[in-house]
């Protein structure tokens, strides 16, 4: 009901005020502007922003940049970096008239060599995950990077046809060495993303293939991240945060999104449906709170079920807690996230996310510790001049059967929809990235990950899964990975041509949980983008 109210209010209010909105395409989540917006927010220049639901429309990005520009006087130490950065971003995402539409927004070429071998996720009686574990090549929005050489060329096109209609398309031609999860080595032309976007007041309706990120980490969270490919979906959102009426206005500006996606044919039950929604609120400009749910169900060969049954299953306070539909087959995650801009410490933000697999109040401790996943992060962007140097530290944890299921594993085309850490993992991450003006930008990321090789079963002590608990079946050595990746983007940021060079190395011990099977992986990539 709260999500519906958010949509209704954000749709009706602009019409009453007779405001004219402009439909715009979604900006891909790997765009550099997201990093800029994050630092502008940390510096205190943006108050009304929802981070837990991304990506943003081009219209929303312009609003955020304009708010930061208006508030430049708040933080003198940020002005030297923020003022030219905002101006450059506003020029790139300026409003477009159809008479001046470009045939091509951008052309990008990439070439990658990977010495990393992907491996399968562990399988036991709790379920399976038919996705590759290869963290050195993760967070690429579903773009394939197999062992050996691979590469691609892609173009982006968009047009804002009317005040209420915009269209975007991003085709990609790529060639790769193939692997056991997909198995193709021939050049393939695919649709990386492409959608029709409609805007009525502040109500956005999108149909097509596009990205969805839930969570506070820049690369997305536990349920939907940049590791996932774009989803074939219908999505309804309020494009900009909006305050609800009456007493609910004290919750602050809110943003919600609701999507229905088809996960395709490469599933245990072909073409299952993913229902996902996220609601976030700003009770204070420095604090964001969010609720998130994803639920996979249906598909070919599954007994039919009613729409009302699917809706009940997707409501977290009916099925996971009261267990009223234990006979309904689905895979559901329920979670929440927060972000806090620390007062008195300019540029410092704390954020976190927690999501539970099959939450059950009757086994609260097991649900939280064994079936839970968590991300906690700390970022600082004013260690030097605000915005020029950013430092981010994160801790990740995933549960025993996270993302695995006997019918609905959390993957599409061999890519985990959420955290590429996969099940039964712990990870620590530290990232430094700096802006050196005309010398370009340099980012350095380090990681240490440990994944348990143990296998588990489960047992119950009564009807309706009462007394559910995990049973250790076997012990295997844990797999550990230590990784460092550096990326250099030379030249000033306002150039139409962008070149980025990345190199990384990873040391793996007990690869695939095999004692003494150690290996060193390497990665090199070069990417060139031209914006006419």
HELIX and SHEET records of a PDB file:
HELIX    1   1 UNK A    2  UNK A   16  1                                  15    
HELIX    2   2 UNK A   33  UNK A   42  1                                  10    
HELIX    3   3 UNK A   58  UNK A   70  1                                  13    
HELIX    4   4 UNK A   72  UNK A   74  5                                   3    
HELIX    5   5 UNK A   76  UNK A   92  1                                  17    
HELIX    6   6 UNK A   98  UNK A  100  5                                   3    
HELIX    7   7 UNK A  135  UNK A  137  5                                   3    
HELIX    8   8 UNK A  246  UNK A  251  5                                   6    
HELIX    9   9 UNK A  307  UNK A  313  1                                   7    
HELIX   10  10 UNK A  319  UNK A  322  1                                   4    
HELIX   11  11 UNK A  361  UNK A  363  5                                   3    
HELIX   12  12 UNK A  364  UNK A  369  1                                   6    
HELIX   13  13 UNK A  437  UNK A  439  5                                   3    
HELIX   14  14 UNK A  511  UNK A  513  5                                   3    
SHEET    1   A 2 UNK A  53  UNK A  54  0                                        
SHEET    2   A 2 UNK A 213  UNK A 214 -1                                        
SHEET    1   B19 UNK A 106  UNK A 114  0                                        
SHEET    2   B19 UNK A 148  UNK A 160 -1                                        
SHEET    3   B19 UNK A 165  UNK A 175 -1                                        
SHEET    4   B19 UNK A 188  UNK A 200 -1                                        
SHEET    5   B19 UNK A 203  UNK A 210 -1                                        
SHEET    6   B19 UNK A 231  UNK A 238 -1                                        
SHEET    7   B19 UNK A 253  UNK A 262 -1                                        
SHEET    8   B19 UNK A 273  UNK A 284 -1                                        
SHEET    9   B19 UNK A 287  UNK A 297 -1                                        
SHEET   10   B19 UNK A 330  UNK A 341 -1                                        
SHEET   11   B19 UNK A 348  UNK A 357 -1                                        
SHEET   12   B19 UNK A 372  UNK A 380 -1                                        
SHEET   13   B19 UNK A 389  UNK A 397 -1                                        
SHEET   14   B19 UNK A 425  UNK A 435 -1                                        
SHEET   15   B19 UNK A 441  UNK A 451 -1                                        
SHEET   16   B19 UNK A 479  UNK A 489 -1                                        
SHEET   17   B19 UNK A 497  UNK A 509 -1                                        
SHEET   18   B19 UNK A 519  UNK A 530 -1                                        
SHEET   19   B19 UNK A 106  UNK A 114 -1                                        
SHEET    1   C 2 UNK A 119  UNK A 120  0                                        
SHEET    2   C 2 UNK A 132  UNK A 133 -1                                        
SHEET    1   D 2 UNK A 411  UNK A 412  0                                        
SHEET    2   D 2 UNK A 415  UNK A 416 -1                                        
SHEET    1   E 2 UNK A 455  UNK A 459  0                                        
SHEET    2   E 2 UNK A 469  UNK A 474 -1                                        
END                                                                             
